[in-house]
Amino acid sequence: MLKVLVINHRKKIIMTVDDEFLELLSKEGGKAHVHLVAHKMNISFDYARSVLNSLGRRDLIDYFSDEVAVLTDKGKERLAKEVFVKKRERLIQDEEARNIWHNKREKRDGSPSL
């Protein structure tokens, strides 16, 4: 399942539900109880438990019998990659916006801007 956040009509940032869960765990200090995850993400307890079980099977978190999820090193690495991709995407979008602004300014003024 993907969550698509539309930035503008040409660019989209795609973030999986898994990445949202990992990001939430990171914000909570690397661990959280399933009830807290469900509440913060505004989802059902059962759905939160299902996704956490899935993350646990892939070693992205340790999911214990007391229903506490702890971010693993593998989960932290995936989260770091996601943050890098987001930052790179923002830099590209910022550069495109600057180019558009400069092009409009050049057309308006009739001369290249510095």
C-alpha positions as CSV (number, residue, x, y, z in Angstrom):
1,M,0.0,0.0,0.0
2,L,1.4,3.4,-1.0
3,K,0.6,6.8,0.3
4,V,1.1,9.4,-2.4
5,L,1.6,13.0,-1.4
6,V,1.1,15.4,-4.3
7,I,3.7,18.2,-4.2
8,N,2.5,19.9,-7.4
9,H,1.0,18.7,-10.7
10,R,4.3,17.4,-12.0
11,K,6.1,16.0,-8.9
12,K,5.0,13.4,-6.4
13,I,6.7,12.0,-3.3
14,I,5.7,8.4,-2.6
15,M,6.0,7.1,0.9
16,T,5.0,3.5,1.8
17,V,3.1,2.7,4.9
18,D,6.1,0.8,6.2
19,D,8.2,4.0,6.0
20,E,5.6,6.0,7.8
21,F,5.7,3.4,10.7
22,L,9.5,3.5,10.8
23,E,9.4,7.3,10.8
24,L,6.9,7.3,13.7
25,L,9.0,4.8,15.7
26,S,12.1,7.0,15.1
27,K,10.2,10.1,16.4
28,E,9.2,8.2,19.5
29,G,12.8,7.4,20.4
30,G,13.1,4.2,18.5
31,K,10.4,2.3,20.2
32,A,6.6,2.4,20.8
33,H,3.7,0.3,21.9
34,V,1.2,-0.8,19.2
35,H,-1.6,1.3,20.9
36,L,0.5,4.4,20.6
37,V,1.3,3.7,16.9
38,A,-2.4,3.1,16.1
39,H,-3.4,6.3,17.9
40,K,-0.8,8.5,16.3
41,M,-1.4,7.1,12.8
42,N,-5.2,7.2,13.3
43,I,-5.6,3.6,12.3
44,S,-7.1,0.5,13.9
45,F,-5.2,-1.5,16.5
46,D,-5.4,-4.6,14.3
47,Y,-4.1,-2.9,11.3
48,A,-1.2,-1.4,13.3
49,R,-0.4,-4.9,14.7
50,S,-0.5,-6.4,11.2
51,V,2.0,-3.8,9.7
52,L,4.3,-4.2,12.8
53,N,4.3,-7.9,12.4
54,S,5.2,-7.5,8.7
55,L,8.0,-5.1,9.6
56,G,9.2,-7.6,12.2
57,R,9.3,-10.5,9.7
58,R,11.6,-8.3,7.5
59,D,13.9,-7.5,10.5
60,L,13.1,-3.7,10.2
61,I,11.9,-3.8,13.8
62,D,11.9,-6.1,16.8
63,Y,8.3,-6.7,17.7
64,F,7.9,-8.3,21.1
65,S,5.1,-10.3,22.7
66,D,4.2,-7.3,24.9
67,E,3.4,-5.5,21.6
68,V,6.3,-3.1,21.8
69,A,8.1,-2.3,18.5
70,V,11.8,-1.4,18.5
71,L,13.5,0.0,15.5
72,T,16.4,-2.3,14.4
73,D,19.7,-1.2,12.7
74,K,18.2,-2.4,9.4
75,G,15.1,-0.3,10.0
76,K,17.3,2.7,10.8
77,E,19.2,2.2,7.5
78,R,16.0,2.1,5.5
79,L,14.7,5.2,7.2
80,A,18.0,7.0,6.5
81,K,17.7,6.1,2.8
82,E,14.2,7.4,2.8
83,V,15.3,10.7,4.4
84,F,18.1,11.0,1.8
85,V,15.7,10.5,-1.1
86,K,13.3,13.1,0.3
87,K,16.1,15.7,0.7
88,R,17.3,15.0,-2.8
89,E,13.8,15.3,-4.2
90,R,13.4,18.6,-2.4
91,L,16.7,19.9,-3.7
92,I,15.6,19.0,-7.3
93,Q,12.3,20.7,-6.8
94,D,14.0,23.8,-5.4
95,E,16.4,24.0,-8.3
96,E,13.5,23.6,-10.8
97,A,11.6,26.4,-9.0
98,R,14.6,28.7,-9.1
99,N,15.0,28.0,-12.9
100,I,11.4,28.8,-13.6
101,W,11.6,32.0,-11.6
102,H,14.8,33.1,-13.4
103,N,13.3,32.3,-16.8
104,K,10.2,34.3,-16.0
105,R,12.3,37.2,-14.8
106,E,14.4,37.1,-17.9
107,K,11.3,37.2,-20.1
108,R,9.8,40.1,-18.2
109,D,13.0,42.2,-18.0
110,G,14.4,41.2,-21.4
111,S,17.9,40.5,-20.1
112,P,19.5,37.5,-18.3
113,S,19.6,37.7,-14.5
114,L,22.8,37.0,-12.5
